[in-house]
Structures are given as C-alpha cells and as structure tokens.
C-alpha cells in the first residue's frame, strides 16, 4: 500500500518533501543519515531524487520528522519554509506553553494551508490575488491612536459601515483575501496564529476550542498583525505580560476599534440612554451580544470611549458578575459553539473535488474535519440545495460546479 501511494510522486518531488520535513525539525543530514543507517551521500541522493526512498526508510523518516507517511507521499501541495521560526513570545511572567506544543499547533496550521492549495490545484481554481493595503506604521504616535486610525481606515476601505460585523471570517476571506481557519487546538492558551508567504498570502488560524466571542477577537487581533507587519509571523498566547509590547498593544486596540467602531457604538449607546435615561447591566450584555464580543470587551471599550466610568468592569467583576446567568435571564441564546469553521470557498472546492471524483469520501471528511454524515450533508447543501418556485412549491436543484454560465460580451472583450 505504501509503495503504491508513493509511486504517485516523482522521486524529485518526494526528495523535496523529505528535505523540507527534515529542515522543519532542525535536523542535519548527518543526524538523519545516522538514524537511517545510511551514508550522508545516500541521504543527499534521496533528497535530490536521484535515489528512490525505500518503504521501510520512508516509515522511519516519517516517525523521525513527526509526520505520517500519508503526509509525506500523498499528491498534495507543499508550502516550503512555512515560517519555521515561530517562538513563544517573551512575557516576563512566562507563557506556560512548551515550544513543542507551539510547533504542533503550527504544524496543524500549515497542513490546513497546504490542503487549501492542494484543492485549488486539483480543481484548477487559484485564489484571486487581492491588493493588500500598505503596511500601517506605528511611527511616533501611541499604539492606541495608531490602532484607532487603522481600524477606521480598514472599515472605510472595505465598506463595512459602523455597525456590528455579521461574519468576520467571511469578511476577511472575501473582502481582504486572507485564508482563515478555526480549528480546535490541544493547547487552550494558544488563541491565534498568523503567517504570510508569497505562495499563500496572509493566513490566520484561530483556536476553535475558544468561545465565539474570543474567536472573533483573535481573528481581528491577528488581522492587525497582518496589517502592521505581514512579513513577521505571530502566535498569540493568553498570558499576562509584565509590560505588553507596542505591537501587542496595537493589535488589541485595533481589535477593539475594528469590532466595535467608536462612532457607531457611541450612537447606539446614546440612543439607549436617551430612551430611558439610564444604562444598565442588561443593556451592556445586549450590546455585547449584538457585536458578538465578550461583556468584558464591550465594557472596556465603552470605558475607553468615555461612555462609562473607568473601572466599571473591574467593579462588576469584583461583585461576582455572571454573564451566562444574566444572558439566560435576558432570554439570549448561547453563542454558537463552532469548534471548526472553514472558509466557504475552501469548503466549496473540497465538495467540487469530491463531486468530480478527484478525492475520496474519506479525504473529504478529513478536509472538512467532520463525520461521514456531516460530509454528506455538506455535499447535499451545496450541490443539491432546496429552492422555492414561483407558486411556493419546493424543489431540489442539482448543480454541476463545472458548468459554464457564459460571459457577457463586454466581459469577454475586456
């Protein structure tokens, strides 16, 4: 079985992947050759593709590189030099997260990005190239002021208005051109990861083990890192800094300004106060629900805008504030718990590849991170959706993603 799968790749491509996997583990050719019981020139030949790797060697190399054999041999895109130098940020009080755990999370991130590229290659539909905005310089102003300006400019550039964002993941994918994944990570303290390569563009991974409100904040936080310095990878860990770096201050302030734009939020706050002459804990919780942020984030934002007195949130917390109890009293539904959220374009590419019989159902399940039943439901939703006719009768569409719809004459000419 290993040999039959292995034969799908050329020796040169196989060697390139093995070389990349070795470098990602910071192993020398001498070290690997010794573990493999071959000479260094033999390993060099394997990595150059001039000497095929044997199945027993491939199994040993997979274990040594922390990969599965399937990862190393399947016909898929590989992202070379995927920011292998992610390091735990210095925090003074300590992150409490090992470098091995960070590496494991980065590996999951890289695999998701490679899966996206592989689907684009299989279907023949590369992601359109978006024009990214120029880098936002911190300059001599405060991180908070720079972040407020950046958040306002991005809202304006993307025509997002001043209200809440209904689906941040969709906005970042469709309007900015980022690849955004929400996947559960084994380490709860890791909130998000950002990376950029010329091959992929900007990519974000958010921890799906976190609640939706935290996921939204992490997306906006990593988006800020993309805007401020997209050529420097970032991993956000939930830690207490002795002194928060300026880039982290910028990212947090940007997240607040982007998710809760000051002008729009002030208007809503004033309408509430004018309608009843007061602003209550219930109003605070309702506002947080509208913007899909935590009550703490909303309270601190209103404090920073001068709408509430400073220290209001700390006072609430000291009194044992219980957000879930108050939400229940207000009749608010719990935020949906999406441990896996994938770009809609990625999902559609996977379904198209399956419908065109380029991937198996098992591979579709792996790509969508779901069960067989859920995978089939996704296929039905996208390929055989329900519609309603002019007289109200329901009928099922049966779509073929490959069918052309034709272009208008002006589009063909220009």
PyMOL commands that set and color helices and strands:
alter all, ss='L'
color gray80, all
select helices_A, chain A and resi 2-6+11-24+29-36+40-48+55-65+69-73+99-123+143-157+168-176+212-229+246-259+262-276+281-291+295-304+312-318+323-329+344-355+361-368+372-383+409-413
alter helices_A, ss='H'
color red, helices_A
select strands_A, chain A and resi 179-183+190-197+201-207+234-237+386-388+394-396
alter strands_A, ss='S'
color yellow, strands_A
deselect
rebuild
show_as cartoon
